Amino acid sequence: MKRRFMDVALEEASSAGARGEVPVGAVIVCDGKILARNGNRTRALHDVTAHAEIVVIREAATAFESERLTECDLYVTLEPCAMCAAAISFARIRRLYFGAEDIKGGAVVNGPRFFDQPTCHHAPEVYSGIGESEASKLLVQFFQQKRL
C-alpha cells in the first residue's frame, strides 16, 4: 500500500520535471484514499513556497475543510526542507513517508532535523527510503540535463 502511494508521488515528480520544475512529487492520503496529489509548482506559480508538499497540504486542507490533517499521511519523493517540515508540523500530518534524502536542503533526517527540535509542536511518524532509487534517479537526470 505504501509503495502504491509513493508510485503516485513519483508520477507527480516526473510530471513536474517535464514542466521544467525540480522533480518532486507529493500525495496526501486519508483513510486509504488520495485527497491531493501534485508536484513542485514554484516556477509555474512564481511562488517560492509552492513546493510539492505545500501544494498538496493546501489542496487537502481545502478538500478536508480543515487546516488540521490529523488523520492524513504525506508521501513525498524528497526529504522535506525546513519550510515544508514546518507546514507538515502545523498541519498535524500523522505520518510522513519520503523517498530520497536531501543532504543539502533536507530538514528531517539531515540539517536542522526540524521534528527533533523542542520548539516543534507536532512531529509525525517518519519513514524514509520508499522509492528512494527512483526519486534519486529523477533528480539526477533532471540536473544533468540542466547542465548540458
VEXMI-720442 format. One record per residue (C-alpha): residue in one letter; x, y, z. Coordinates in steps of 0.25 Angstrom, whole numbers, padded with zeros to 4 digits, always signed. Layout:
<sites>
aXYZ ...
</sites>
This chain:
<sites>
m+0000+0000+0000 k+0011+0010+0004 r+0018+0007-0009 r+0006+0009-0017 f+0004+0023-0012 m+0019+0026-0014 d+0018+0022-0028 v+0007+0033-0030 a+0017+0043-0024 l+0027+0038-0033 e+0018+0040-0045 e+0015+0055-0040 a+0030+0057-0039 s+0032+0052-0053 s+0021+0062-0058 a+0028+0073-0050 g+0041+0070-0057 a+0034+0070-0070 r+0029+0084-0067 g+0043+0089-0064 e+0041+0089-0049 v+0050+0081-0040 p+0044+0067-0040 v+0038+0066-0026 g+0024+0060-0025 a+0015+0058-0013 v+0002+0051-0009 i-0007+0053+0003 v-0015+0040+0007 c-0026+0039+0017 d-0033+0026+0020 g-0026+0019+0008 k-0031+0030-0002 i-0023+0041-0009 l-0028+0055-0004 a-0018+0062-0012 r-0006+0059-0022 n+0003+0069-0029 g+0018+0073-0032 n+0026+0085-0030 r+0020+0098-0036 t+0030+0109-0032 r+0033+0113-0046 a+0019+0112-0051 l+0013+0120-0040 h+0025+0129-0038 d+0024+0125-0023 v+0036+0120-0015 t+0026+0113-0005 a+0020+0105-0016 h+0028+0092-0012 a+0020+0079-0015 e+0017+0077+0000 i+0012+0091+0002 v+0003+0090-0011 v-0003+0077-0006 i-0005+0081+0008 r-0013+0093+0003 e-0021+0085-0006 a-0024+0074+0004 a-0028+0085+0015 t-0038+0091+0005 a-0044+0077+0002 f-0044+0073+0017 e-0049+0087+0020 s-0039+0088+0031 e-0025+0093+0033 r-0022+0081+0042 l-0020+0068+0035 t-0018+0059+0047 e-0023+0046+0040 c-0015+0048+0028 d-0001+0043+0023 l+0008+0050+0013 y+0016+0043+0003 v+0027+0051-0004 t+0039+0047-0013 l+0049+0056-0006 e+0052+0059+0009 p+0045+0072+0012 c+0052+0085+0015 a+0050+0093+0027 m+0039+0101+0021 c+0031+0088+0017 a+0035+0081+0031 a+0028+0093+0038 a+0016+0092+0029 i+0015+0077+0032 s+0016+0080+0047 f+0006+0091+0047 a-0004+0083+0038 r-0002+0072+0048 i+0001+0061+0038 r+0000+0048+0044 r+0011+0040+0036 l+0022+0045+0027 y+0028+0036+0016 f+0039+0041+0007 g+0048+0035-0003 a+0061+0041-0005 e+0069+0048+0006 d+0073+0063+0003 i+0087+0065+0009 k+0088+0079+0005 g+0074+0084+0008 g+0066+0074+0016 a+0061+0077+0030 v+0056+0063+0035 v+0068+0054+0036 n+0078+0064+0031 g+0081+0078+0034 p+0073+0084+0045 r+0064+0072+0048 f+0052+0080+0050 f+0043+0070+0057 d+0054+0067+0067 q+0054+0082+0072 p+0048+0085+0085 t+0040+0097+0078 c+0033+0087+0069 h+0019+0086+0073 h+0016+0073+0066 a+0025+0062+0060 p+0019+0052+0050 e+0024+0038+0050 v+0035+0038+0039 y+0038+0027+0029 s+0049+0029+0019 g+0055+0021+0007 i+0042+0017+0000 g+0044+0019-0015 e+0058+0025-0012 s+0065+0020-0024 e+0054+0025-0034 a+0053+0038-0027 s+0068+0040-0027 k+0069+0036-0042 l+0059+0046-0046 l+0066+0057-0039 v+0080+0053-0044 q+0075+0052-0058 f+0068+0066-0057 f+0080+0073-0052 q+0089+0066-0062 q+0080+0071-0074 k+0081+0085-0068 r+0096+0085-0068 l+0096+0082-0083 
</sites>
